[in-house]
Amino acid sequence: MKRFWSRYPAHWRPRRPQWGLALRITLGALLALAAAQALHLRLPLWAVLTAIIVTQLSVGRSVKIAFDYLVGTIGGAIYGGAITILVPHSSELALLGVLALAVAPLALLSAIKPNLNVATVTAIIVLLVPTMTQVSPLDSAIDRVLEVTVGALVGLLVSFLVLPSRAQAQALGAAAQALDLMAVALGELLAGLIRGLDNDALHRLQDGIGAALVTLNEIGDEAEHERATGLSRGPQMAPLIRTLLRLRHDLVMVGRAVAAPLPPPLQQRLGPCLDSFRAAATLHLAASASALRDRRAPPPLRAVSSALDAYAAEVQTVRQDGLTRDLSGEQAERFFALGFAMEQLTQNFRDLEMRVAEWAARPVVETPAAV
């Protein structure tokens, strides 16, 4: 037991959001079933399933799913109930026709608005349940709406009160992870100018950054929904996401510029400056990630700016000494593209500094956990 608790922080604490989600889903399912039985709902199953669907990793996502689910359910119940009541379907062939009439328009709506796909399911339930049980179409529609409403309310209640998790905090964590990956990738790229590149490893790093940014973009939408509904406070997430995307583009530019090592004469002259810039830039990205996680002030840019100035001065000296005249067209193109990419990196570092400062000035206030 002592060994388990000694290993808990390293192995289990990073999974705290997932543990919280598992607990919320379990409690939501139990409470939804208890509420449905207390209210004598006809099919408690739908209340339980709705509570599970609504209970998400973040409060913002839970609110969005609950709203979409309720809107889709009510719309599907109204449409399905109207079709069931107004269109006769006493035979099996007629039932098939009515089913097609109920499903086709709502399936088209779901294709256009995927967040309303539950409307199709609801219409089918409202249509077919009366054929299997002794219940009227109107009662079937009302029961479906009540069951989903109970499940949605239970799911929202659990999401707000049981180890609540804000999408803003998750988004900042995803942004910090992307910055950590960028720091590693930038270090490998610039080191490749001297010792060459492991393309497979580099591609894995770039793919990891892309996946982290995709995750950040998804969570950012949930964070903005929380912000718009007053569930959390803080700056908009979009400027931070845009800055990280620009940094990712800078890394792509650097990767194209360093497809091959520099010629030996340039390595001797520019190697020390590149090493200084690589150390300063990677350290700055890692420190920015840490500051973003802890919502602290951003690290200073002095070291990065000084290293870039030293590199630019050495490049000017190299050109004056005529060392670039013997470069092939491809080598010259990569050489000057590298300088442009590094200047873009520094400019976007300044943007990153402002973004990190915004979050440090307005820390996200987490709702106290309660069970």
N, C-alpha and C positions, 0 to 999 in steps of 0.2 A: 504493500500500500504506500509506504514511504517513497519507494522508487517511482510509483505512478505519479504521485503529486510532484516529485522533483522534476519529472519530465513534462508535466502538464503545460507550463507556460510556453515551451518551445513547440509542442506538437498540437495542442488543442486550442490555445488562446487565439491564434490566427483564424480559427474556424468558429469563433464566437457568433458571428452573424448567422452561420448555417445552423449552429445549435439552437439559437434563438428562433429561427424559422421553423425548425422541426418541432420545438415546444409549442409555438403558436399554432401550427397546423393541427397538432394533436388536441390541444385545448379547444380550438375552434370546432373541430369535428364533434367532440364530446358535448360541448355546449349547444351546438346547433341541433344535435339529436335530442338533447334534453328539452330545448325550447320547442322543437317541433312536436314532441310527444305531449308537452304541457298544453300546447295550443290545439292538440288533436288534429294536426294536419294530415291530409289523406296519404301523402307520400313523403315521409320525412327524409327519404333518400336525397331528394333534390336540395333540401336545406343543408344537409351535410356536405354534398358535393360543392354547392355554391360557397359555403364557408371555406372549404379547402382551396377552391380556385381564387377567391378574393384575398386570402392570406398570402402576401408576397414578402419578398426579402426587405422591401422598404415600405414606409407608410405611404409615400407618394404613389408608388405603383399600386398599392392596395386600393387607394382612393380611386385611381383611374380605372382599374379593373372593375371595381364595384359599380361605378357610374355606367361604364359601357355595358356591363352585364345586366343591370337593371333596365337601362334604356332598350337594349336588345330584347330582353324578356317581355317587357310591357308591349313593345311594338309587335313582336311575334305572337303574343297572346291575343292582341286585338285583331291582327290580320287572320291568324289561324282560326280564332273563334268566329269571326265574321264569315269566313269561307265554310266552316263546318255547319253553321246555322243556316246560311242562305242558299247553299248549293246542296241539293239532295244527293245522297250516296248510299242507297239501300242495297245495291248489289256490289259484288267484288270488283267488277269492271268500272262501275261508277266511282268506287272508292279509289281505284288507281288514278282515275282522271282528276278527282278532287285533290289527291296527294300531289300530283304533278302541278296543279294549279296553285297549291299552297307553297310548294318548294321552289318552283322556278323563279318567281320574282324575288323571293328572299335570298336565293342562292346568288342571283345577279347582284343584289344589294351587298351581300357579304363579299363578293369579289371586288366590288368598288370600295366598300368600307369594311375591311377585315375585322375591325373592333366590334362590329355588330353581328358577327357570325352566329351568335347564340340565338338570334331571331329565328333562323331556319329550324334549329332544334326545337325551340319552344312551339312553333307552329305545328310541327310533326306530332309532338306530345299532345297538344290540345286536340288535334284531329283524331289521333289513334286511341288515346286513352278511353274515350267513351265507347269505342267498339269492343274494348276488352273488359270494361267494368261498367257497373250500373251507375253512371254519372252523366249528367247533361253536359253539352259542350260549353255552356256558360260557366258551370261549376268547375269544369276542367281548367278553363282559362284563369278563373279567379284563384283556384288552388295553386296553379303553377306560379302566379305572381306572388302569392303569399309565401310559398315555400322559398322562392328565390330571395324575397325581401328579408325573411328571417335569416337565411344563410348569409346574405350580404351584410346585414347589420351585425351579426355575430362575428363575422370575419373582420369587419372594421373595428369593432370594439376590442377584439383580441390584438389586432395590429397596433392600436393606439396604447394599450395598457400593459401588454406583456412584452418585456424587453424590446421596446420600440426601436426601430433602426431607421435613421434618416438617410434619404438618398444623397443629400449633400455630402455627408461624411463619407459615404461609399464612393461618390464621384471624386472627392479629393484624394482618397486612397488610390483610386485607379489612375488619376493624373500623376501622383507621386510614383507609382509603379512604372508608368510610361517614361518618366524622367530618369529613373534609375536605369531602365533598359537603354535609353538614349545615351546615358553617360558611358555605359559599357561599349555600345556600338561605336560611338565617336572615338573612344580610345583605341579600339581595334582598327578603325578606318585610318586614323592618322599614323598609327604604328605601321600599317601596311605600306606607307610611303618609304619605309626603310627596309623592312624585313619581308615584305610581301603579304598577301592576304590569303586566309583560308576561306574560300568563297562559300563553302557549305556552312561553316560556322557563321559567317556574315549574313547569309540569307536567313538563317534561323533567328538571328538577332533582329533583323529587319521585320521578319514575319511576326515575331513576338511584339514588337512595337506597334505594328499594324493592328494586331488582335487587341492589345491594351487600349488603343485609341477607339476601336469599334465599341468595346465595352464601355469606355468613358462616354462616348456619344450617346449610347443607350441609357446609361444611368443619368447622364446630364439632362435628358428629356424629363425623367422622373423628378430630378431635383428642381427643374424649372416649374413643373406642375405643383410641387410642394410650395415653392415660393409664391406662385400665382394664387394659390388657395390660402396663403397665410399660415401654412403649417411649419414653415421655417423662414429664417431671415438671413440676409447676406447678399453679396453682389451676384450678378448674373453669372451663370456658368459658361455662357457662350464665348466671352472674350478669352477665357483660359483655354477652352477647347481649340479656338482658332490659333492661339499662340503655339500650342503643342503641335497642331497640324503643320504650321509653318516650320517649326523645328524639325519635324519629320521630313519635310521636303528638303530642308537644308542638308540633312544626313544623306538623302538620296543623291543630291548634287555632289556632296563630298565623295560618296561611293563611286560615282561615275568618274570623278577627277582622279581618284587613286586606284584606277583599275590595274596599274602596274607601278612598281617602285620608281622613285626618281632616279635619274642617271647618277652615277657615283659622284661626279663633281658637285652636283647640287645637294646630294645627301650630306657631303662633308660641310658645305657652307650653311645649309638650311636645317640640318638635323637638330642642332641644339635649340634653335628657335621653335621648331615644330614640337620638340619634346616639352618645352616650357608651355607652349600653348595647349598641347594635349593635356598636360597635368592640370593646368589652371581651368580649362573648359570642362573636363570631366568632373573635377572636384566641385566646380560651381553647379553643374547639373545635379550631382548627388546631394549637395547641400541645399539646393532649392527644393528637391524632393522631400528632404527631411523637414525643412521649414514649412512646406505645404501641409505635410501630415500633422505637424504640431501647431499649425497656424501661427508661426513666428515670423518675425521680420525677415526679409530675403537676405541672402549673403551679399557682401559687397562685390562689385564688378571690377575693382581695381586690378586684381591679378590678371584677369582675362584681358582687359584693355591694354595693360602694359605688355603682356605677351604678344598680343596682336600687333601693337606698335613696333615692337622689336622685330617681329617677323616681316612687317611691311618695310621697315628700314633696311633689313638684310636683303630682301628681294630687290629693292632699288639698287643696292650696292652690287648685287649679282648681275643685274642688267647692265649697269655701268661698266662692269668688268668684262662684259661680252660673253658670259657663260651661257646665255640663252640662245646665242646665234647658231650654235651647232645642234640645237634640238630639232628633231623631225617635226613635221606639221602636227602630227598626233600628240607628240610629247609637249609641244608648245601649247597646244589647245588645252590639254589636261592641266598644265602648270598654271596658266592664267585662270582657268575655271576654278582651280583650287583656291586661289586668292579671293576670287569673287564669292565663293561659297563660305569662306571663313569670315568675310565681312558681313555677309547675310546672317551668319550664326551670331555674330556679336550684336547686330541690330536686334535680332529676335531675343537674345539674352536680356536686352534692356526691356523689351516688352514683357518677358517672363518675370523680371524683377518687379514691374508694376503690378502684374497679376498676383504674384505671391503677396505683395504688400497690401493689396485690396483685401485678401482673405485674412491677413494678420490684423488689419485695422478693424475688421468686422467679424469677429469669431462666430462660428455657428453655435447656436444654443441648442443643446440636446435635451429632449424631454426626459425627465427622470424615469428610470425603469420602475415598473410596479407590476405586481402579479396579484 
